[in-house]
Amino acid sequence: MARVCQITGKRPRVGNNVSHANNKTKRKFYPNLQTKRFFIPEEDKWITLKVSTSALRTINKNGISAVLNKARKAGNVLI
């Protein structure tokens, strides 16, 4: 499961490199992923997730438990 956010499901996107001469070659835009450990007090355990930085901001705002519950309902959680 490389380069996929385990909360939001973000994955690499495909686009073009465009040169000054307007030549186009394929390239990938990778999400900004960070490996981070989170403590879940309800389960009294630590989990390690590979999350995008936008997901980290959401976790800091709403809390890990709320974000995990919402992601599980949406079917995005890859853990």
N, C-alpha and C positions, 0 to 999 in steps of 0.2 A: 504494500500500500504506500508506495513512495509518492511524495509530492501531492497529497490529497489531505485537505483539512478534515479532521475527524468530527468537527462540530458543524461547520457550514457546508461541507462537501465541495469546497472550491478545489478546482483542479487546473492543470495547465490549459491555456487557451492558445490557439494557433493564429498566426498572422504573417505579415510579410516584412522583411527588411527591404527598405526602398533606398536605393543608392541615389547619388546626385544625378546620375544618368538615367534615373527612373527604372533601373533594373530591379526586379522583384525576386527575392528568394525567401523560401519558407523559414519561419522561426517560431519559437514558443515563448509565451509570456507565462512565467512561473509565479504562483502565489507566494507571498512572503510568509513562509511557515517557520514556526519555532517549536522546539520540543520543550514541554513544560510539565512539571509535576503539580498536581492539585490535590488538596486534602478534602475529602468528602466527610463532613462530620456525622451525617446520618448513618453512613456505613462504617465510620471509624477506620478509614483506610486511605492510602495514597494511590492515585492513578497517574500514569504518564500519558499525555496526549500530544499529538502533533497538530497544532492549531495555527490558523492564520492570525496575523496581528489584529485584524478587525474582530475576530472572534475573542481575542484576549481582551480587547476593550469592552466587548459585550459582557464577558465574564466579570470583569472588574466592576461594571455598572450594576449588573443584575444578580451576580453570585453564581457559583458553579452549579449548584443544585437546580436552580431555575433554568439555566441554560441547557443543562443535560436533559431535563424533563421535556423542554420544548423541542430539542433536537430529536429526541426519541419519538415524540409524536409525529414530527415531520418526516421521520425515517432517514435522517442524515447521519446519525451516529454510526461510526464504523468501529465501535469498541464492543 
